[in-house]
Amino acid sequence: MDPYLTNCLVIAGLSLYFEDGHDDLDDFGFDDYGTECDGIRITAFLDAGQDNLTPLGRLEKYAFSENVFNRQIVARGLLDVLREFSDNENDFISVMETVARMSEDGEPTVRAELMEQIPNIAMFLHESRPNFPAAFSRYLVPIVVRYLTDPNNQVRKTSQAALLVLLEQGLISKADMETKVCPVLLDLTEPSSDDDYKIEAVAIMCKVVTMLSKDTVEHLLLPRFCELCSDARLFQVRKVCAANFGEFCSIVGQEATEKLLMPKFFDLCSDSLWGIRKACAECFMMVSNSTSPEVRRSKLSPLFISLISDQSRWVRQAAFQSLGRFISTFANPSSTGLHFREDGCASVYNFLKNLSEVKEHVSTADSEELHNFDNSHTLVPEEVHGGFTHTNSSDSPTATNNAKNTKEAEQTDENFNSFHYWRSPLPDISGELEMLSCQKMEESNHGKQATSDQIQMVLDRLQPHMDDPDVQAQVQVLSAALKAAQLDSPTDDSPTEPQPELQPELQTENGAESESLEVHCNSFRPGMNCFSPCKRFNLCFQNVIPQQLLDQYLSMTDPARAQTVDTEIAKHCAFSLPGVALTLGRQNWHCLKDTYETLATDVQWKVRRTLAFSIHELAVILGDQLTAADLVPIFNGFLKDLDEVRIGVLKHLYDFLKLLHADKRREYLYQLQEFMVTDNSRNWRFRYELAEQLILIIELYSHYDVYDYLREIALTLCSDKVSEVRWISYKLVVEILQKLYACGADDLGLNFINELTVRFCHCPKWVGRQAFAFICQAVVEEDCMPMEQFSQHLLPSLLSLSSDPVANVRVLVAKALRQSVMEKAYFKEPGCACADELEETVMALQSDKDRDVRFFASLDPNKGLIDTTPLI
């Protein structure tokens, strides 16, 4: 390179120069060329200079310069270089070959810079080159694949990130994935591979599976994944596998999951490291989604119980957080409308055509027949709390017939029990279980040992009947309870793990384990339809989910759980409660009622806030009868709670009120005014949300109620100090006016117009007069009233504001007249009495002294409306 300046490079507004020596570069301040270079033209070195080289020759010169800085700049500017040469095919091929050669640069920073540009280059080629697949596969994919094995850590990380981006954008073909990328990942995950490379390859393999087809994953990656789950040497590998186990199950489907993955999952759930067991608990729902109901009930349920009673507090914490989601996988889609997509998200089918059909059905149904409620009319929430989404579906005649058949069968023999009828009698262990459930557990070691002996005695009695699936399930759960009791012994050698700090007197789980044990014992009394209540939980039999799962879920409100598991365990319980309620169905609401009431009075406002945000969803699930009996009192309590709780009720006020009967709904008219009072007057978003909800609520009440109760609130909000609140409140006023005229209450509408005129048109503050102009325009655009009445009662006042001394008022007057009023056919009719005055006013505004007023008065409405919201 010449010893003199050879070119100028413009980066971030600075003139940068290529030179041979680093010292000279430092003199010009080239030691820092950070990310601010992005997006700026950095290909000035291709311009003609003193070296008489062609642009391609100049690219070659700097791409392989001895100066590392020059090579870094070329790597960073490759996208712009390709744009320069994309028109000529030969030049394009030359540039791509240069890129391939540059990828072998010995300097890691150059390789990292080059790899960072690969996704951008690929997207550019995809959009501009007809032969993109061939060029990308030939020149760029090999670079990405080779860098996955680069000795430099930064280069490898960059290539991994680039690979994920390329997959997300769909730029890598299936053939390249199967023949180039996957073989490298398989090589890197060989038992003999370097540890660091292996751990990174496992992580990237687990991430790419979500972007590959089922066949590719099942035939290429699944066998290796199963091997990695059993890697005895590297716990990091097993942990990555456990964290991504659910994704693999979702991709390969039920058959492969149950045949190949389930044994590995059982091993991971019993791994010696608590972090791996914790990862299993976190992905339990996705694994459950990929199994059959039989496997879910008979195998996964006992396995989950073992995690929830794990010796590690962190594992128990993760298990309890996943409990509600796991329970939701037991939902019957035919009755709840709940099913899980391939990505693991739950979707809710709405079997209803409209809500009125449901309300009519529920209101005429006898409360005793809720258990046999027609499944085709089962209410489901629009968005069930906890990540459920909502989809639509047609009515289900099959579900209706099934419900009717079920009702007939129960009427035939309401005492029939399939457990009694089909199975040989089980040994009577009620005495032992009664002793377990009702005695008070002593805190001494002798008491713990006695409890273990009693459980073992029950297990011995059940051993001869292990061929019965129900007995097997009972034995598995009792075994887990036995393990929990033994783990609580002070002689147990627990592995070292980080434990959250607790008060010394609270660092015991004896009470929690004892109560959990009581619940387990009560769950397995053969031949009983209703189990004896525990001293803390009053549970009744249900057959939707395994009883032990429900017992554990209900125990999440126990204060002991907050001390021994998670201080926010009640919040997790509240968050998943709508999903659990939907799974159980309204006929089993009695199982959750006490728990819900306990959560609603929890001392933590975050727990109550969670319930407040989802109470409307629960109301849809339960129907109007149960809602009126059990939810309305809690709803009323939330209305008087902290603002942090009240906002949850307020955001879905319309959704909740529309589910109530008209008489019950009308009671809340008197309480709407209370939302105007907040703990903090600066909380303007609370008032904004109130205005938004009132716009929706208008349809739920008669025009008399709207005029008597909502009108005054709307006018108050229109005078709010915050412009955002005023803006939404003007729309509320328009909706009220439209309601009055739509119901034929012209006299009330005229009274309201007169009140608006006095309050706003004659307001001493210009913002009030401006609001009147906006309201008039909205009334015209929404056709809130007949234009004849508008011309008589509103237009004269609007025209009077055309001479307002404040320009901002005249701007909105000009906008309303030119873009809305004059476009109505009524004002274009030859016989319109106000047409001449209207046109004269607009012409006067077109010659206004203010430029903005002239602009809006002359603007062609067909060119689109200009947003003037900032002026309000």
N, C-alpha and C positions, 0 to 999 in steps of 0.2 A: 504494500500500500504506500502511496506517496506520502512523504513526510509533511505535506501541506494539507490544508483542508480540502477534502474531496467531495463532500456533499453536506447538505443541510437537512436536518431532520426536525420537523415541527412536532413537538410533543407537549401537550398541556400548555400551549401558548408560549413555550420557550424554544429558542433556536438551539438545537443540539447538533453537534458536528462529529463526523466520523474521523478518528485520527488513529495513528498507529500506537502511540504510547499511552499507557494508563495515566501517567503523570499529567500529560496535556489534557486528557479528559477530565481529570480532577480539577484542573485549573478552570475549566468551563462549567463545573458543577454537575458532572454526569454520574456522580456516585450514587444518586438516588433517582430511580426511574419507575416509581411504584405504579399502582393500578390506575393512577390518574391518566395514564397513557391511553387507556381503553377508549375506543370510539374516535380517536383523533387520527388523521392521516399520517401514517408513519412510513409511507413508501416513497418519500421524496428522493430517496437514494436511487430510485430507478430513473429519475430524470437525467437528461443529457448533462454531462460534466466535462471535465478536462481529460478524462481517460480514454475518450473515443470508443467506449464499449457500448454494445447494444444493451437494452434493458435486461434481457436475459443474461447476458454476460456479466452485467453489474450485479444481478441477483446472485449469480454463481460466486462472484467475487466476495460479497459480504456474507453469504450463507456459510462459506467455508474459510472465513477470515481467521487469522491467528488470534484476533482480538475477540475474547469471549463476549464482550458487550455487543459487538456487531452481530454475532450469531444469535444472541438473545433477542435483539431487536427484530431481526429477520423472522425468527420463530414467532414472535408476537404479532408481526404484521402479515402473516401468511394469508389470512382471509382477504385483506386488501390486495395482496399480490395476485391472488386468484381472480379477483374481480377485474384487475387490470388486464389479465391475459385470457379471460374466459371466452372472448369472441373468436379466437383463433384456436382450432383444435390442436395443431402441432405445438403451439406455445403452451397450451394447457397441459398437454402430456409432458412437456419438458419441465413445467413447474411441479407437477405431481411426482415426477422422478426425482427432482431436487428435494422435495419433501421426504421421500423415502430414504434418500441418502442422509439427509439431516437427522433423521430419527436414530441414526447410529452414532451421533455425536458423543464424544467421550465425557462431556461436561453435563452433570445431572441437571443443572439449572436450565440448560438449553433444552434437554429432553422434556423436562417438566413444562416449560413454556410451550413447547410444541404440542404436548398432549392436551394442554388446556384449550388449545384452538381447534382440536379435532371435532368436537361436537358442533361448533359454529361453522366450520368448513363443511361438515357433512350436511348440515341444514341448508347451506347455500347451494351445494351441489344438487341436493334433492329438489330444490325449487327451480334451479336454472339449467341443469344438465339433463338431456333426455337419456343419456346412457349412465345415469347416476349409479344404479346397482352394480354395474360392472366395474366402474372406476373406483367406487367406494370399497368394494370387496377386494379389488386387486391392490390398491395402494394404502388405504387407511386401516382396514380391519387388521391386517398383519401387524401394524404398529401397535394398536391397542392390545392385541393378544400378547405380543412380545414384551410389552411394558408390564404386563401382569407378573412377569418373572424378573423384572429389573432388579439389580442388586441394591439400588437406592430406594429407601423407604418412601420418600416424597414422590418419586416418579411412580411407584406402584400405587400409592394412594390416589394420585391424579388419574391414573389409567382406570382404576376401579370406579371412580366417580364418573369418568367419561363413559365407561361402558354402561352404567346405569342410565345415564342421560340418553344415550343412543337407543337403549332398549325402550325407555319410556316414550320416545318419539317414534318408535317403530321403524328405525332406520337400518337395523341389522336384520338381514334375512334369516329365515329359519335354517336354511342350508349352512350359512356361516356360523350360526350358533351351534349346530350339531357337529359340524366338521372342524371348526377352528376354535371356538370359545370353550365349549364344554370339554373337549379333550384336554385342554390346558388345565382347567379346573380339576378334572379328574386326576391328572398327573400331580398337581400340587397337593392333593389330598390323599396321596398314597401313604401307607404307613411309614415308608422310608423317607418321606419328604421332610424338609427343614421345618422346625416347629413354627417359626414366625410365618413362613410362607403358607403353611398348612392352616393356621388359625385365620389368616386373612382370606384364604381361598374358601374356607367353609363359610365365612361371613358373606362373601360376595355370592357364593352359590345359593345361599339361603335367600338372598335378596332378589336374584334373577329369576327364581322359580315362579314368582308371582306374575312375571311377564312372558313366561313360556307356555306353550301348549301342554295339555295333559299328557299326550303321547311322548313328547320330548322329555318331560320330567320323569315319567314312569319308566321309560326304557333306558335313559341315560344317567339320571341323577339319583333316582330313588334307591337303587341298590347300594350306592356309595354312601348315601345319607344314613341308611340303616347301619352300615358299618361304623360310621362316625359317631352315631349315638352310643356305641359301645366302646369308644376309645378309652382304654383304661389308663393311658399315660398322660393325656392332656385334658385336664378338667375344663379348660377354656373351650375346647372343641365340643364337649358334651353340653356346656352351658349355651353355646350358640345354637346347637341343635335343639335344645329344649325351648329356647326363646322363639324359635321359628318353626316349631313342630306343627302348630296349627295351620300355618300357610301350606306346608306340605300336604297335610290331610285334606285341606280344602281343594287343592289342585288334583290330587290323584283319586279322590272319591272314596265312597264307602267300602267297596270290595278290597282295594289295596290297603286302606287304612286298617280294617279289621284283621286282614291276613298278615300284613307285613309290619305295620307301624305300631299296632297296639301292644305287642310284646315289648317293643323298645320303649314305649311310653311308660309302661309299668316299671321297667327298670329305672328310667330316669326319675320317676316319682319316688323311688326308694333309694336314690343316690345318696352317698354319704355326705355330700356337700349341700348345705342348706340353700345356697344360691341357685342350684340346679332344680331343687324341688320347688323353690319359689317361682322360677320361670315356668315350670309345669303348671302350677296353680294359676298363673296369669293367662295361659293360653288354653285353659281347660274347656272353655265354651266352644272355641273353634274346633277342638278335637271332638267334642260331643256332637257338634253339628254334622260331622262326617261319619257317624255311626248309626246303626239301626236302633230303634227304641228298645229292643231286647238287650243289646249290648250296653246301651246307655243306662238302663235300669239295673241290670244284674252285675255289671263289671265296673263301669265308671262311677256309679254312685258310691259303692264301698270304697273305691280308690280315693274319691274326693273326701270322704269322711276321714280317711287316714291322713290326708293333708291338713284337714281342718283341725285335727288333734295332734299335729306334728309337734315335736319337742322344740322346734325353733319358733320363736315369736314372729319372725319375719315371714316364715312360711304360712303360719296361721293367719297372719294379717293379709297376705295376698289371697289366700283361700277364701276368707270371709268377703273380701272385696269382689271376688269372682263368683260368689255363691248365687247371688240373684241372677246373674247372666246364665249360669249353668242351669238353674231351675227353669229359666225361660225356654231352654231347649226341649223341655218335656211337653211344651204346648202342642195341642192337637190342632193342626191347621184347619181341619174341617169344622171345628167348633169355635176356635178363637180367631181364625184368620191369620195366625202368626206362622210364618215360615222363614227359613234362613236361605239367603242367596249364597252363591258360590264364594263371595268375598267375606262371608261370615256375618254380614249385617242382617238384622232381623227386619222383615217387612210385614206390614199388616194389611190384609185384604179387607176392604169395607164391603160387606154383603148388602149394604143398604142403598137404595136409590135416593132417599132423602130422609132427613131426621124426623120429619113429621110422621112418617109411617111407624117409626119405632115408638115415638111418644104415644101415638094412639094405641099401639099394641100394649105397651107397658101399662098405660093408665087403666086399661080395661082388664088387665090380668089380675088374678087373685094373688095376694102375697104368698100364699102357701104353695103356689105353683111355680115359684121362681126356679126351683130345681129343674123343672121340666120345660123351662123357657125355650121357645123355638130357636134353634141354633142359627137359622137363617136370618134372625133379627138380633143377633148378638152385637151389642155395641162395641166398637173398638175405637181407640183414640186416633186422632189424626196424626199424632206423633208421640208414640209411647215413650215415656221418660226412660233414658238409659240407652239411647242410640237407635231406637226403632224408627223405621221410616214408614211412610204410608203409601199404599198403592190402591187402585180401584179394581174391583172385580164384580162380575155379574152375580145375581142372586143364586143361591145354591139350593136347588130342589132336593138334592140328595140329603143335605144336612137337615132339611125340614122333615123329610120322611123318616130319617133316622131318629130324630127327636120324638116324632109321634109314635114310632114303634117302641121306643124306650118307655114312653109314658104308658102305653098299653101293657107292656110287659110288667111294669111295676104294679099296675092295677090288678093284674092277674094274680100275682103272689108277691106282695110287698115284703114278705119275710124270707124270700128266696135268697140264698147266698151261695155263689158258685164255689167259694172256698170250702164250705161245709159239704156241698153236694158231690163234688168231683174227687176230693182227696180223702184218703184214709185219715182217721183222727190222729192228731199229733199228741205227743205226751203232754200231760197237764203240768205246765211249769209256772202256773199263775202264782202259786204260793211263793216260789223263789223270787219271781219278779216283783211281787208285791212287797216282799221284804226289802228288795233292792231300792224300789222307788220311794217307799214311804218312810224308811228309817232315816234318822238324822246321821249324816256322815261325821264320824269323829275325826279330829284333826291329827290324832296320834298316828304313828307308824303302824300300830296294831290295828287301828280302824282301817287303814288303807289296805293292809294285808287281808283283812276280813272281806273287804269289798272284792278284791281280786279273786279270793277263793270262791265267793258266791257266784261271780260271773263264770268262773271255770266250771262250777257245778252245773250251771245252766247249759253251758256248751256241751258238757258230757251227756246230758239228757237228750240233746238234739242230734248227736252223732249218728245214731242208727237210722235217722231219716234224711240223710244227706242227699238222697236221690231226688228229693223234692226241691224244685228251684226256689220256692219261697223260704224253705228252711236254710238253703245255702245262703241266700241273701241275709237272713237273720244271723246266721253264724258269722258271716263276714263283718257285719256291723258290730256284733257283740265282741268279736275279736279285736276290732279297732278300739272299742271302749275299754277292753282289758288292757290293751297296749297303753292307752292314755293313762289309766290308773297306775300302771307299773312305772311309766315314765315320770310320774309325779313323785316317785320315791326319792328321797334325798341321797340314796346310794347309787342312783343312776349316773353313769359316766357320760355326760353330754359333751359333744365336740365343741371346741371353742368357737364362738361367733360373737360379733358385736351385738350388744343388747342395749336398748334404750334405757336411759336412767329412770328409775322408779323410786318412789319413796320406799324405805325398807319394809314398812309394815304392809305394803301393797305388792311386794314381789313374790306372791304366791298365787297359784291357780287352783288351790284345793277346792274352793267354793265353786268356781266355774266348772271344773271337771266333774264335781259331784252332781251339779245340776244337769250338766250334759249327759251324765250317765243315767240320771233318773229319766230324762227324756227318751234315751235309747231304750231303756227297759220298758217304759210304757208303750213304746211303739210296737212291741212284739208280743202281745198277748193274743194267742190264737183263739179264733172263734168269737171275737168281740167286735162289734160294729162301732162302738164308741169307747175309746180308751179312757181309763181313769185319769183325772187331771193330776199334773205335777203340782208341787207346792207353789211354783211360780208361774207356770204356763198352763192355761186352760185350753187344751187341744181336743179336737174331735177328729174322727177318722175321715180321710179323703183318699181317693185312689188315683189321683192325677199324677202325683210325684211321689217318690219314696218318702215315707214319713220322717225318716231320720234327717233328710235334707230340710224339710220344713221345720223340724224341731230346732235344728241349728240356726236356721234363718230367724226364727222367732227369738232365739236366745241373744241375738245381736243387740237387743235393747236392754239386756241385763247390765247394770252398772259395773259388775265385775269384769265384763268383756272389755270395757273401756280402759280398765287398768291393766289387764293382762294381755290384751291383744292389740288394740288400736284405739287411741283417744277419739278418732273420728269414725268409729265403726257404726255408730248410730246414723251418721250422715250417709254412709254407703248403704245402709239398710233402707233409708228413706228414698235414696236415689233409685233403687231397683224395685221398689214396692209396686209401682204400676205394672211392671212387667211380670212380677210374681202374681199379682192379682189377676192379670189377664190370663196367665197360664192356668191358675186354679179355677177360674170362672166365678161368676157371681154367686153360684150356688154354694161355694166354699168361702164366701166372704167372712163368715163367722170365724174362720181360722186366723184371719188377719186383722179383724176389727180391733181387738185389744192392743195389738202391736201398733196399729196406726194411731190410736188414741194416745198411746204412750209417747210415740214420736212427736205428735202434735203438741205435747206439753213439755218437750225436752228443754232443758235449761240452755242448750246451745242454740243461738238464733240461726245458725247455718243449717241446722237440721230442720227447723221449722220453715226456713226459707225454701229449702229443697221441696218440702211437701207443698208449700204454697204455689210453687211454680208448676206442680204437676197435679193439683187437685182437680182441675178440669178434665184431665185425661182419665183419672180414676172415676170421675162422675160418669163419663161415657161408658166405661166398663161396667159399672154397677147398675146403671139405669136410674130412672127418676125416683123410684120408691126407696131404694136403699140410699140414694143420694140425699133425699129429704130427711131420712131418719138418722143417718150416720155422718154424712159429710157436711150438711148445712151448719150444724153447731160448731164444727171445727172451722169452717169457712168464716163464720161470724167472729170466732176468736182471732183469726188471722187479720180481720179487718181492723182490729184494735191493737195489733201488735206493732213492733218497730217498723220503721219505713223500709228497712231491708227485707222484712217479711211481707209487708203490705204490697210492695212492688210486684212480687210474684203473683199475688191475687189480682192486682190491677191489670197486669199485662194480658191476662186471660179472663178478664171479667165478663166479656161478652160470651166467650165459650162456655163459661160456667152457668151464667144466667139463662142462656137459651135452653138448657136442659131441665130447668125447673118449671113447674106448673105456673100458670099465669098469676094465680093468687099469691103464691110464695114469691114469685119474681117481683111482684109489685111492692112487696115489703121493703125491697132494697132501694126503691126510689127515694126514701127518706134518708138513706145513709150515703148517697152519692156525694152530697155536699161535704161530708167528712173528709173526702179525699183532697179537698182544697187545703186542708190543714196538714202540714208536715212537720217533722221534728226539726228540719233545717229549711228555712225559707229560701235558701239559695238552691235548693234541689228542684230546679226548674224542669228537669226531665220527668219528674213525677207528674207535674201538671200537664206536660206535653203528652205523656202516655194517657192521662185521663181524657184529654180531648180526643185522642185517637180512638179510645174505647167508646166514648160517647157517640161518635159518628156511627159505629157499628150497632150500638145498643138502641139507637132510635127505632129500628125496625121491630124491636121486641115490645114496644109500648104503644098505647093509643096516642092519637094526636093531642088529646086532652092532657094526658100525663106528660107528654113531651113539652107542651106549652107551659104547664104549671110547674114542672120540676127541672127539666133540662135547659130550658130557655135562660133562666137566670144564671145558671152555672156557665153557660156558653158566653153570655155577655160579660161576666166577670173575667173569664179567661181571655176575652178579646182585649181587655185593658191590662194584661199582664206586662210586667217590666221587661220581659225577655221577648225579643222579636220572633224567635222560633215558636214560642207558645202562641203568640198572637197570630202567626201565619196559619198554623193548623186550626186555630179557633175560628178564624174567618170561614174556613171550609165547613166547620161544624154549624155555624150560623146558617150557611147556605143549605145544608142538609135539613136543618129544622124547618126552614121556610118551604123547602120542597115537600116535606112530609105534610105540612099543614095544607098546602094547596092540593096535593095528591089525594088527601082525604076529604076534600070539599069544604074544608074549614076556612073559607075565604075571609070571614070576619076576623078570625084569629090571625090569619096571615096579614091582614091589613093592620091590625093592632101591632103586630111584630114589626112591620115595615115602618110604621110611625115611630116606634121606639128606636129602631135603627137610625132613622133620620135624625131624631133629636140627639141621640147619643153620639153619633159619628159625623153626620154631615155638618152639624152645627157645633162640632167639638172645637174648643179653643186651641187644642193642640193639633198640629198639622198631621201627626201620625194617625189621628182618628179620622180626619177628613180623607186621608189617603186610603185608609181601610174601607171607607164607604165606597170609593171608586173601585177598589178590588172586588168587594162584595157584589156590586152591581154587575161587573163583568162576569163573575162566576154565575150569578143568577141567570144571565142571558145564555151563557155557554151550556149550562146544565138544564136549560128549559124548566126552571123551577116553577114558573108561573106563566099564565097567558101573556103574550107580548102586549096585548091591549091594556092589561092592568099594569104592566111594567111601565108603559108609556105614560100612564096616568099618575102613578104613585111613586115611582123611583126616578124616571128619566128627568123630570124637571129639576130635582135636587142635584142629579149628576151633572146636568148642563150648567147649573149655577157654579159648580166648582171649576169650570173652565177658566174663570178669571181669578182663581185663588192666588194669593201673593206668593205662595211657596211653589217653586218649580217642580219639586218631587210629587206634589199633588197633581199638578197639571199633566205631568208625564203619564200617570196612571189613568187620568181622565182621557187623554188622547189615545192611549192604548185601548181602553175599553170601548170608546166610541168607534175608532177606526177598524179595529180588528174583530170586534164582536157585534156591537149593536148594529152598525151599518150593513153587516153581512146577513142579517135576518131578513127574510122575505117580507115580513110585515112592514118594515120601514122602507121597502122599495116599491110598495104598492102606490099607485097614483093618488088614491084617496087618503093616504096617511096624513093626518093633521099636523104631525110634528116633524115631517120629513124636511121641510124647508128650514126650520130652526136647527135641526140636527146638522144639516149640511153647512149652514152658515157658521155654526160653532166649530166644526171641523176645519173649515177654511181659515177661521181666525187662529186656530191652534197651529195650522201649517205656517203661519207667519209670526209665530210667537218669538219673543226675543231670546228664549232659551233654545239652544241647539238640540238638546235631547227631546224637548217637546215637539219641535218641528219634525224631528226624525220619526217619532212614533205616529204623529198625525199624518204623515205622508207615506208611511210604510205600506207596501202592498201586502195584504193579508195572505195572499197565495204563496208568498216567499217564506212562510213559516213564522211562527211566533217567537219573539225575543223574550227570554226570561228576565223579568224585572223583580224577582224575589229579593235580591240584595237591597232594593230600594225600600222595602217594607220593614 
